[in-house]
Amino acid sequence: MSNQPIIVCKFGGTSLARASQIRKAESIINADPDRRYVINSAPGKRASGDQKITDLLYLCHEHASRNLPFEEVFNIIASRFEEIADELELQLDLSEELATIKATIARHGQTGQPADYAASRGEYLNGIIIATLLGWRFIDAAEVILFDAQGNLDKQRSYDTLAEKLAGQPAVIPGFYGSTPDGQIKTFSRGGSDITGSIVARALHAHSYENWTDVPGLFITDPRIVAGAYPIEIVTYQELRELSYSGAAVLHEDAVFPVREAGIPVRIRDTNDPEHPGTVIVPRHHPEAKKGYLITGIAGRKDFTVIQIEKPMMNKEIGFGRRVLQVLEDHDVSFEHMPSGIDTLSVVMAASQIGDKLAVILQEIELAVEPECVSVTDKMALLTVVGRGMAHFPGLAARVLAALGEQNINVRMIDSGNSQVNLIVGVDVERYEDAVRAIYAAFVHDGEAMRGY
């Protein structure tokens, strides 16, 4: 491969929902000669109430599997792609491809095949259209994204095949799917085209992986709670994991692992505002990560239950914590946090994990560790404040607690991980949104998180 820097671009469904949006993507791609590889999604919703192409394809498969006609739904799909090609003024006849897809969906439905083939055809057809528009090669993802016989991604074979197939001229590769050794189409269970883009960037040792969507990056907090919440300028992969685990709507771990592994920056950009810098995701030792903000983001989840166990001298009792956790394991319950003191131990769990098992769990904890007292607190929300600058700023926890205190919000739990990039506070569920707004206001001024170092 040449020494020219490589940028891999992934465009989401909203960015490619109609011909006018695809034209925007075309302008973005042509604006930088380093953008030489494009990963595309299937057309998404054009407006509220519209349907995604992938959803319609799933519906076709479902109808076929029940031996019901699906021609009416398929015609909507076919018309959508033909309309896009016509509006882009392409000399492209999709009739043969569409006929093959329709026949294959019918056959798969009759033979009980999974929906992977049908679900992937939106990306496949859109990839053909975009490659024709750009005058680039179209590389079917089934040839380069390879799964093993058990349906797991074969990363090294995929990397090697991509590096060989993509060497040379620019190319368009549809996202979301690949193939198994027997040639069957296999889709990713989650993350979709984001994962494909990350794999391609890793295989090509790309300089950057751009993820083009319909928002100007990741937000400091949920804009549905804080109106006008500002985008995050820079976030490390470690911080991204913390925010994702804590409930933030960010890229799934599977979608960034290949590029994280290789230290390749990911840039979240807005197709409708290409001049906006968006959010860059970098390794913790990357030069851009040295910009020190007190906090990077605020995320949270609701509906946690806390079991509080009290017993004098429990800290001297070997295996105390293990016996408590064994009870939870016996009931297939995982815990989120376990703050403790000399004579107290609290176990924080998602309420959905416990269901109707609580009474039995409490009884078995009594038998396992013979506590002085066991109590339960429910309807708690956990907020996580994440930031790589937190470890360098004394008094940050005090600032968080003061912000909550000023709004008369009771803090029911506080915890901090050894990573020194997060602070977790528990509040009553009904004050969750108020707590998010209070912390945001305490640390974000004039559109920028306060600098810490």
C-alpha positions in Angstrom: 0.0 0.0 0.0 1.1 3.6 -0.5 2.4 5.9 2.2 -0.5 8.3 1.7 -2.5 8.7 4.9 -5.7 6.7 4.9 -9.0 7.9 6.3 -11.8 5.3 6.5 -15.3 6.9 6.5 -18.4 5.2 7.8 -21.8 6.9 7.0 -24.9 6.0 9.0 -28.4 5.4 7.8 -29.7 8.9 8.3 -26.7 10.3 6.4 -27.6 8.1 3.4 -31.4 8.1 3.7 -32.1 9.9 0.5 -30.3 11.2 -2.6 -29.7 14.6 -1.2 -28.0 13.2 1.9 -25.9 10.9 -0.3 -24.8 14.0 -2.2 -23.6 15.5 1.1 -21.6 12.4 1.8 -20.1 12.6 -1.7 -19.0 16.2 -1.1 -17.4 15.2 2.2 -15.6 12.3 0.7 -14.3 14.4 -2.2 -13.2 17.2 0.1 -10.2 15.2 1.3 -8.1 12.9 -1.0 -7.2 10.8 2.1 -10.8 9.6 2.4 -10.3 6.6 0.3 -12.5 3.9 1.8 -16.2 4.2 2.6 -18.4 2.0 4.7 -22.1 2.5 4.1 -25.3 1.7 6.0 -28.7 1.0 4.5 -30.9 4.0 4.0 -32.5 5.1 7.3 -35.6 7.1 8.0 -36.1 10.2 5.9 -38.4 11.8 8.4 -40.5 10.9 11.5 -42.9 8.2 10.7 -40.8 6.8 7.8 -39.4 3.3 7.8 -35.8 2.1 7.7 -35.0 -0.1 4.8 -33.5 -2.8 7.1 -36.8 -3.0 9.0 -38.7 -3.5 5.8 -36.3 -6.3 4.8 -36.8 -8.0 8.1 -40.5 -7.8 7.5 -40.1 -9.4 4.1 -38.2 -12.3 5.6 -40.8 -12.7 8.4 -43.6 -12.9 5.8 -41.7 -15.4 3.7 -41.0 -17.6 6.7 -44.7 -17.7 7.4 -45.5 -18.4 3.8 -47.2 -15.0 3.4 -46.9 -12.8 0.3 -44.3 -10.0 0.8 -44.4 -8.4 -2.7 -46.1 -5.2 -1.5 -43.4 -4.6 1.1 -40.6 -5.5 -1.3 -41.9 -3.1 -3.9 -41.6 -0.3 -1.4 -37.9 -1.2 -0.9 -37.3 -1.5 -4.6 -38.9 1.8 -5.4 -36.8 3.5 -2.7 -33.5 2.4 -4.2 -34.7 3.1 -7.8 -35.7 6.6 -6.7 -32.3 7.2 -5.1 -30.5 6.1 -8.2 -32.7 8.2 -10.5 -32.3 11.3 -8.4 -28.6 10.9 -8.4 -28.8 10.6 -12.2 -26.9 7.3 -12.3 -26.9 5.0 -15.3 -27.6 2.0 -13.0 -30.1 -0.8 -13.5 -30.9 -2.5 -10.2 -33.6 -4.8 -11.6 -31.5 -7.9 -11.8 -30.1 -7.4 -8.3 -33.6 -6.8 -6.9 -35.0 -9.9 -8.6 -32.2 -12.1 -7.1 -32.8 -10.6 -3.6 -36.5 -11.2 -3.8 -36.1 -14.8 -4.9 -33.5 -15.5 -2.3 -35.6 -14.1 0.5 -38.5 -16.3 -0.6 -36.3 -19.4 -0.7 -34.7 -18.7 2.7 -38.2 -18.2 4.2 -39.3 -21.5 2.9 -36.2 -23.4 4.1 -36.1 -21.8 7.5 -32.9 -19.8 7.0 -32.1 -17.0 9.4 -32.9 -13.4 8.4 -29.2 -12.3 8.0 -29.3 -12.3 4.2 -32.5 -10.3 3.9 -31.3 -7.8 6.6 -28.0 -7.2 4.9 -29.4 -6.3 1.5 -30.0 -2.6 2.3 -26.3 -2.1 2.9 -25.5 -4.2 -0.2 -27.7 -2.2 -2.6 -26.8 1.2 -1.1 -23.1 0.3 -1.4 -23.5 -0.4 -5.2 -25.2 3.0 -5.6 -22.6 4.9 -3.7 -19.7 3.1 -5.5 -21.3 4.0 -8.9 -21.7 7.6 -7.8 -18.1 7.9 -6.7 -16.7 5.9 -9.6 -15.0 3.6 -7.0 -14.7 -0.2 -6.7 -17.5 -2.0 -4.9 -16.2 -4.7 -2.6 -18.9 -7.0 -1.3 -18.4 -7.3 2.5 -19.1 -11.1 2.2 -15.7 -11.3 0.5 -13.7 -9.5 3.2 -15.5 -9.7 6.6 -15.1 -13.3 7.6 -16.8 -15.3 10.3 -15.9 -18.8 11.5 -18.2 -21.8 11.5 -19.6 -20.9 14.9 -20.6 -17.4 13.8 -17.7 -15.5 15.5 -15.8 -12.9 13.7 -12.4 -14.2 12.4 -10.5 -11.0 13.0 -7.1 -11.9 11.7 -8.4 -13.5 8.5 -10.6 -10.5 7.9 -7.7 -8.1 8.5 -5.5 -10.0 6.1 -8.1 -10.4 3.4 -9.1 -6.7 3.7 -5.5 -5.6 3.4 -5.0 -7.7 0.3 -8.3 -6.8 -1.4 -8.3 -3.1 -0.7 -4.7 -2.4 -1.6 -4.7 0.2 -4.4 -7.7 2.1 -5.6 -10.4 3.5 -3.3 -13.4 1.3 -2.5 -16.9 1.2 -1.0 -17.6 -1.7 1.4 -21.2 -2.2 2.8 -21.3 -2.4 6.5 -23.2 -4.7 8.9 -22.4 -8.1 7.4 -19.9 -10.7 6.3 -19.9 -14.4 5.5 -19.3 -17.8 7.1 -17.0 -20.4 5.6 -19.9 -22.1 3.8 -20.7 -18.8 2.0 -23.8 -17.9 4.1 -24.4 -14.2 4.9 -23.8 -13.4 8.6 -24.7 -10.0 10.2 -23.3 -8.5 13.3 -25.6 -8.8 16.3 -25.1 -5.2 17.3 -23.0 -2.2 16.3 -23.8 -2.9 12.6 -21.8 -0.8 10.2 -19.8 0.8 13.0 -18.1 -2.5 13.6 -17.3 -3.0 9.9 -15.8 0.5 9.6 -13.6 -0.2 12.7 -12.4 -3.5 11.2 -11.5 -1.9 7.9 -9.7 1.0 9.6 -7.7 -1.5 11.7 -6.8 -3.7 8.7 -5.6 -0.8 6.6 -3.7 0.9 9.5 -5.7 4.0 8.8 -4.6 7.4 10.0 -8.1 8.1 11.2 -11.6 6.5 11.3 -14.4 8.9 10.7 -17.9 8.0 11.8 -20.4 10.3 10.0 -23.8 10.5 11.6 -26.6 13.1 12.2 -25.3 14.6 15.4 -22.2 16.8 16.0 -20.4 14.2 18.1 -21.0 12.7 21.6 -22.6 15.0 24.2 -21.4 15.8 27.6 -24.7 14.6 28.9 -28.1 13.5 27.5 -29.5 16.5 25.5 -33.0 15.3 26.4 -32.2 16.2 30.0 -30.0 19.2 29.5 -31.3 21.2 26.6 -28.5 22.4 24.4 -25.9 20.1 26.0 -22.6 20.6 24.3 -20.6 18.0 22.4 -17.5 16.4 23.9 -14.4 17.6 22.1 -12.0 14.9 23.1 -12.6 11.6 24.9 -10.3 8.7 25.6 -11.2 5.1 24.9 -11.1 4.5 28.7 -13.6 7.3 29.3 -15.8 6.1 26.5 -16.1 2.7 28.2 -17.0 4.3 31.5 -19.7 6.5 29.8 -21.1 3.6 27.8 -21.3 1.3 30.8 -23.0 4.0 32.8 -25.8 4.4 30.3 -24.6 7.0 27.8 -25.6 6.6 24.2 -22.2 6.2 22.7 -20.5 3.8 20.3 -20.7 0.2 21.5 -17.4 -1.4 22.7 -17.5 -3.9 19.8 -17.6 -1.0 17.4 -14.3 0.6 18.7 -12.3 -2.4 19.9 -10.4 -3.0 16.6 -9.3 0.7 16.3 -8.7 1.0 20.1 -6.4 -2.0 19.8 -4.4 -0.3 17.1 -4.5 3.2 18.7 -6.4 4.7 15.7 -8.4 7.9 16.6 -12.1 7.8 15.9 -13.8 11.0 14.9 -17.6 11.4 15.2 -18.8 13.9 12.7 -22.1 15.4 11.5 -22.9 14.9 7.8 -25.2 17.9 7.9 -22.5 20.1 9.5 -19.2 18.9 8.1 -17.3 21.9 9.3 -18.1 21.1 13.0 -15.0 19.3 14.5 -17.2 16.7 16.3 -15.8 14.4 18.9 -12.4 12.6 18.7 -11.9 9.4 20.6 -8.2 8.7 21.3 -5.9 6.4 23.3 -5.1 7.8 26.8 -1.5 8.5 25.8 -2.4 10.3 22.5 -1.2 13.9 22.4 -4.8 15.2 22.1 -5.7 13.5 25.3 -3.4 15.9 27.2 -6.0 18.6 27.1 -7.1 18.5 30.6 -10.8 19.0 31.4 -12.2 18.4 34.9 -15.0 16.3 33.5 -15.6 14.7 30.1 -19.2 13.5 30.5 -22.1 12.7 32.8 -24.1 9.6 32.4 -26.5 7.5 34.5 -29.0 4.8 34.8 -32.1 4.4 36.9 -33.8 1.7 39.0 -31.1 0.2 41.2 -31.6 -1.7 44.5 -29.1 -1.7 47.3 -28.7 -4.4 49.9 -27.0 -3.0 53.1 -25.4 -5.6 55.4 -24.2 -4.6 58.9 -22.1 -6.8 61.2 -19.5 -5.8 63.8 -15.9 -6.8 62.9 -16.9 -8.1 59.5 -13.6 -6.8 58.2 -11.9 -9.5 60.3 -14.1 -12.3 59.0 -12.3 -14.1 56.2 -14.6 -14.9 53.2 -17.4 -12.6 54.3 -17.8 -10.8 50.9 -17.3 -14.0 49.0 -20.2 -15.7 50.8 -22.5 -12.7 50.1 -21.6 -12.7 46.4 -22.1 -16.5 46.3 -25.7 -16.0 47.2 -26.1 -13.6 44.3 -24.3 -15.9 41.9 -26.6 -18.8 43.0 -29.5 -16.7 41.8 -27.8 -15.4 38.6 -27.6 -11.9 39.9 -24.7 -9.6 39.0 -23.7 -6.6 41.0 -22.7 -3.1 39.9 -20.9 -1.7 42.9 -19.9 -2.9 46.4 -19.0 0.0 48.6 -18.0 -1.0 52.1 -16.9 0.1 55.6 -15.4 -1.7 58.6 -18.7 -3.0 59.7 -20.9 -2.4 56.6 -21.1 -3.8 53.1 -23.5 -2.6 50.4 -24.2 -4.4 47.2 -25.7 -2.4 44.4 -27.7 -4.2 41.7 -30.0 -3.4 38.8 -33.6 -3.9 40.0 -34.3 -5.9 36.8 -31.7 -8.4 37.9 -33.5 -9.2 41.1 -37.1 -9.4 40.0 -39.1 -11.5 42.5 -36.0 -13.1 44.1 -35.3 -10.4 46.7 -37.0 -12.2 49.7 -35.1 -15.4 49.0 -31.8 -13.6 48.5 -32.2 -11.8 51.8 -33.0 -15.0 53.6 -29.9 -16.8 52.2 -27.7 -13.8 53.1 -28.9 -14.1 56.7 -27.9 -17.8 56.7 -24.6 -17.3 54.9 -23.1 -14.5 57.0 -25.4 -14.1 60.1 -25.4 -10.3 60.0 -26.6 -8.0 62.7 -28.9 -6.1 60.3 -29.9 -6.4 56.6 -31.8 -3.6 54.9 -32.9 -2.7 51.4 -33.0 0.6 49.6 -34.7 0.7 46.2 -35.6 3.2 43.5 -32.0 4.6 43.3 -30.4 6.1 40.3 -26.6 6.1 39.7 -24.9 9.0 38.1 -21.3 8.7 36.8 -19.1 11.7 36.4 -16.3 10.8 34.0 -13.1 12.7 33.3 -9.4 12.1 32.9 -8.6 15.4 34.6 -10.4 14.3 37.8 -7.4 12.6 39.3 -5.4 15.9 39.2 -8.0 18.2 40.8 -8.5 18.2 44.6 -12.0 18.8 45.8 -13.8 17.6 42.7 -16.0 15.3 44.7 -16.8 18.2 47.0 -17.9 20.3 44.0 -20.2 17.5 42.9 -21.8 17.1 46.3 -22.1 20.9 46.7 -23.9 21.2 43.4 -26.4 18.5 44.5 -26.8 20.0 47.9 -27.7 23.4 46.5 -30.6 21.7 44.8 -31.6 19.8 48.0 -30.8 16.5 46.3 -30.0 13.8 48.8 -26.9 11.7 48.0 -27.5 8.1 49.0 -24.2 6.6 47.9 -20.8 7.8 46.6 -18.1 5.6 45.1 -15.0 6.1 43.0 -13.2 3.5 41.0 -9.4 2.9 41.1 -9.2 4.1 37.5 -9.4 7.7 38.8 -11.6 8.7 35.9 -15.0 8.3 37.4 -17.1 9.3 40.4 -20.4 7.6 41.1 -23.2 9.0 43.2 -26.5 7.5 44.0 -29.7 9.6 44.2 -33.4 9.0 44.4 -34.9 8.1 41.0 -37.3 11.0 41.0 -34.4 13.5 41.4 -32.2 11.9 38.7 -32.8 14.5 36.0 -32.3 17.3 38.5 -29.0 15.8 39.6 -27.8 15.6 36.0 -28.6 19.2 35.4 -27.0 20.4 38.7 -23.7 18.6 38.0 -23.7 19.8 34.4 -24.2 23.4 35.5 -21.4 23.1 38.0 -18.8 22.1 35.5 -19.8 23.4 32.1 -19.6 27.1 31.4 -19.9 29.0 28.1 -20.1 25.7 26.2 -16.9 24.2 27.5 -16.2 21.8 30.4 -13.9 23.5 32.9 -10.2 22.9 32.5 -8.4 21.1 35.3 -4.7 21.2 34.3 
